Amino acid sequence: MYGGGDHRRREPRRPDLAERPGTTDGSRRIVVLSAGMGAGHDTVAGELARRLGEDGHEVRVVDVLTLLPCGLGSGLRGFYRSSVRYFPWSYAALYRAFLQPGAGRRPSGLPLARLAGDRLTDLVDHARADLVVPVFHLAAQLTGHLRARGGLRVPSAVFLIDFAVHRQWLHPGNDGYFCLTEGAAREVRRDTGSRTETTGPLVAPAFFRPAPTATDWGERFARLAAGRPPVILSTGEWGVGNRLAATATALVGHGFLPVALCGRNDGLRRRLGELPGVLALGWVTDMPGLMQASGALVDNAAGQTAVQALAAGLPVVGHRPLPGHGAHGVREMAALGLADLAATPSELVAALYRLTTSGPTRDRRVAHARTVFRTDVPSRLLAFLDPAGRTA
């Protein structure tokens, strides 16, 4: 999916939306392009669809990888999962060569467009969509390429869900970008010339309000390790991380209860569960309750788990991040004051002592973290279809 792509701005064909057969009740038809690369993109896509659907709009969520022929999407997913689990140096090299900000070869949407372009345009036409919203970087390359060449006849507004703006997200053919931070919006605007707006992340409302199940989690933690502050270790849906057993053991030795989220990696859950003083969990559906009963989150990817923690009032500490955009995102969160960045185990322990203790330091971090949630993303997407609602 990479190469010396032509990123010169072209003016795509943009027919008047009034010419398209729309609904008669003012609702809109929207296609959201996600990808099953871990759970983060699908979590955002699902929440976006839920909110738009509650307001009466028709939403279809599509995994862009399923548009690729001959099982290529599954192969791409498997390659990425294996890379981050077993060969992280390979993804780090790929990221440095093609994705990190700055000069260098640019990713091209052409290979993806040749493989998936016709399927996407047929899908959009069949759905009579008014708007396409990529929430995954390869999808943004695809829609940008098609828009620039007139193949996609409805606007594409990218919801850039990462704190780190890597080059695979960027294509000037897209009509607009919605970003998590002002800094990200400036990068996108400078690189693509597209309309940009800072909305902040999109998180389910349950993370912002008290969770009744937090009491149950608290009682469980007290039975296991009374007096030890519970600290969540995040590994994503795939259960990946760097030296997780060493981190968990160090936390136990300094008086914490490590709560390891092992995702769907049963092998990791068994290995960490054998460590004394460690609570190893599989896939957890009650994240609001768990987070509100915990003292902090140790994060390695700056993904949706970290965003959910910001909403739930749970301080975040980045430690031993995944290579590539994981490390890039963790650094960005720290630079924004949304998380601590702990380069060593001793720095991690010091940060957790500070942030799990009730008082002004923790309160300031929680209050600042919630300022990143700027506005309602679905309403801004809908306003994008109205020229008067667009933000340059």
N, C-alpha and C positions, 0 to 999 in steps of 0.2 A: 504493500500500500504506500510505498515511499518512492520518491524520485525527485527529479528537478522540475516540479510542477510549475506551470505558468500561473502566477498569482496577480497578473495585471488585471485591473478592474475592467470588466465588461458590463455593458448595460443589458440585462436580460429582458426578455419579453415579459411585461407585467400588465396583463389585461385588467381592466377595471373590474373590481370585485362584483360590482352590480351586474356585470354581464354573465356571471356564473350562476347556475341554478342553485339558489340558497333555500333556507327554510323560511317559512312564512311567519314564524313567531319570534323572530329576532335571535334565535339560538344559532350557534356556529358548529361547524363540523371540523374537528381537529384530529390530526394524526400525530401521535407522539412516538418518536423513534428512540428506542432504548437499546440495550444489549445485555445479555446474560453474562457479563464479565464480573462475577461476584454479584452481590445483592444490591449494591449502592445505586446503580443507574435505574434498576427496576423499582427500587423503593421510591425514588423521586418520581418516576413516571407514574407509578400507581397512585401516589398522593395527588399529583397533578390531575390525573384522570378522575379521581374521586371528587375533588373540589369542583372541577368543571362540570362533572355529571350532576352533582347536587344542584348546580345552578341552571340545569336544563340543557346543557350543551352535549353534543354527541362526540364522544372521544374514542379513538381506537389506538391502543398501544401495540406497537410492532417491534419485535426484536430484529434489528437490522441484519444480524448475522443469519437469520432464517431466509433472507432475500438472496444470499449467495448460493450458487448452484453446487451440486456434487459434494455436499457435506463440507464445503470449505469453511463455513461459519463454525462448525463444531471443531474442525481442525485448528482454526485460529484460536478459539477459546482454550483448547487443550494445550496448544503451544504456550500461550501466555501463562496459564495456570502452572504448567511444568516449570517454566522459566522462573517465576517468582518463588516457587516452592523449592526447586532443586538446583537451579542455575541462575541465581540472582545477578551474577556478574554479566550474564549475556543480555539481560534486559537493561541493565545499567549502561552497557556499551551502546545498545540500540537507542536508548534515550539520549545519550550524549551526542550521538551521530545525527539523529534526525528530528528530535523533538524539543530539546531544551531551548529556551529563548535565546535569541541572538542570530548572528549571521550563520549561514550554512545551507546545505541542501534543504529544500522545502518539501514537505509531503505533498503528494499529488492525489487528487480525487479521481484521476482518469482510470486507473486499474479497477477501482471499486465501482465507478460508474459503468464501465463496460460489463462488469459482472452482475451488478444489482440494479442499474439505472432503470431498465425497462420494467422490472418487477415493481420498483417503487412508484414510477409514474403511473403504471396501470392501477396500482392499489389506490393512489391518491385520486385518480380520475373516477374509479369505481365508487369510492367513498364520497365523492363530490366534496372533497375537503376544501375548507377556506384557508387553512394554515397548517404547516408542518413544523413541528417543534422537536429538533434533535436534542437529546440530553446525553449523548455519547459522542466522543470526538470523531470516530470514523463516520458516523451518521452526518455530522456537520460537514465533513469533507465531501460526502456524497451530495448532500443538498446544495452546498455551495457550488460545486462543479455543475450540477444540473441547472441551477438558476442562472449561472453565468452564461450558459449556452442555450438557454431557452427551453430546456427539456422539461423543467418543472414549472408549471404555469400558475402556482400559488406561492405566496410568500413563505420563506423559511426563517423562523426566529429561533436562534439557538439559546438554550438555557445552559450556560457553562457552569457546571455544578462543582468544579474543582477550585480550590484556592490557588493552585498553580496553573498558570496559563501556558501550557505547552503548545507547540506549533501545530500539532495535529488538530487542535480545536479550530484553527484559524483559516478562513477562506473568505475573500472579499465578495464572493458571489452571494453569500447569505445576506438577507435583508436587514437583520438586526441581531444583537446579542444582549442577553440578560445575564449579569454577572453578580458574583457574591460580594465583591468589594470595589471601592472606587479605584484602587490600584489596578485590579484586573480589568476594569472597564477602560482605563486609560491605555493599557497595553493593547487591548483589542482594537480600540479606536485608532491608535497610532499604526498598528500593523495592517489593518484591513480597510480603514476608512468607513466601516459600517456604522450604522446607528447603534448606540449602546445605552444601556440603563443599568444602574445598580439597584438590585432588589434585595440582596441578601439570599440566604438559603431558603429552601422549602422543607418544612418539617411538620409532621402530623400534630394536630392541636394537643393530643394527649401528653406530649412532652412538656407543655407549658403549664399544665394544671396539676394539682395534687393527685397522685395515683393511690387509690385505696390499697393496692397490693404491695405498696412499699413497706407497710407494717409486716406483712408476711415474710418478705425478704429479710427485713431486719431481725425478725425472730429466728429465722433460719441461720443467719450469720452469728447471732448471739449463742445459739446452741453449739455451733461448730467451733467458735473462737471468741468467747466473750472478751470484750475490751480491746480487741484488735480491729482497727479501722479497715473495712473492706475496700479493696482497690481493684478495679476492673482492668484486666489485661485483654486488649482487643486484638483479634487476629482475622476479622472478616469472615465472610461466608466460607471461604476455602480453608480457613485455619492455617494461615501462614505467618511466619515471623522469624526473627533472628535471635537465637539463644534464649528462647522463651523459658526453658527449664531453669537456666541460670538466673534469669530475672526473677522468676517466681521464688526460687530458693532464697535469693538475697532479700526479698521483701519479707518473707517469713522470718528470717533472721533478725530483721529490724522491727518486728512487732506488728506487721500488717497481715491481713488475710487476703492473699491474692485470689481473685475470682476470675479464672481464665475462661474467656469466651472462645471456644474452639470451633465454632461454626459447624460445618458438616464434616469435619475431619475427625472421624471416630478414633483413628490411631493417635492423634495428638491428644484427644480427650483422655484416652486410657493412660498415655505416658505421663501427662501432667497430673492426672488423678492419683497416680501412685506416689507422688511427692508428699511428704508429711506437711500438713498445714495448708494445703492448696485445695481450693474448691474448683474443679474443672467441670464446665458445663458444655453441653452441645448447643444446638440451635435454640436460641431464646426468643420467644414471641412477645414476652412482657418486658420490653426494654424500658419503658417509662418507670415502672415500679422498681426494677433492678437499679436503675441509675439514681433514683431519688433515695434509695436506701444505702447508697455507696458514698465513699469519701472522695474518690477521684478516678479518672480514667487514664491509663497508660496506653498511649495511642502510637501506631506505627505507620499510618497511611493518610491522615487528614481527610478521611472519607466521611461517609454518612454517619458512622458511629460517633465520630468526633463532633459532627454538626448536631446530632441529637443530644450529645452531652452538653453542648453550649446552651441548647434550649432548655434542658432539664435542670440547669444550675449546677452542673457537675464539672469541677475544674479538670482541665486536660493537661497532661504532660507528654510531650513527644519523646520517645526513646527508641533507639535502634530501629529507625524507620526502614521501610522497604525501599529498594533502590528505585531510581527514576523519579516518576512524578510523586511517589509516596514521600521520599525525602524532601523533594522540592516543596510539596504542600505543607509538610511539618514545619519547615523553615519559614514559610510564608505566614502560617498561623502564629508562630512565635514572634515574628517581626511585627505583627499587628497587635501583639499583646493579648491574643486570644488563648495562648497556651505557653507553658514553659518548654524549653528544649533542654533535655538532660543528656549530655554526651557520654557520661560515665555512670556506673551504678551508684557511686556516692552522690553525684549530682541528682540522680533520680530520687534517692532516699531523702535528701535534703529538701527537694521540691515537694515531695509528698508529706513530709512532716509539716511543712509550712501551709500547704493547701488543704490538708484534711483537718486542720485545727480551726475550730470556730473562732471568728474574729474579723477585724477589718481587712486583713490581707485576702482572706477567702471571699469576703463580701464584695470587695472591689473587683476581684476577678470575675465573679459571677455576674455582677452588674454590667461590667464592660463587655463580657462575652455576649450578652443578650442584645447589645446595641447593633450587632451585625445583622439582625433580622429587621430589614428596612421597610418592606411593604409586601402586599399580597401579590405573589407571582402570577397566579391565574388572571387576576384583574388587569395586570399590566400586559399580559399576553393578548388579552382581548382588546385592550386599548390600542395595541399595535396595529390592529386591523382598521382602526379609525385614524386617518392621517392627523387629526387634531390631537390624538392621544400619544403620538410618537415623540420620543425624546432623542435629540441629536447627541 
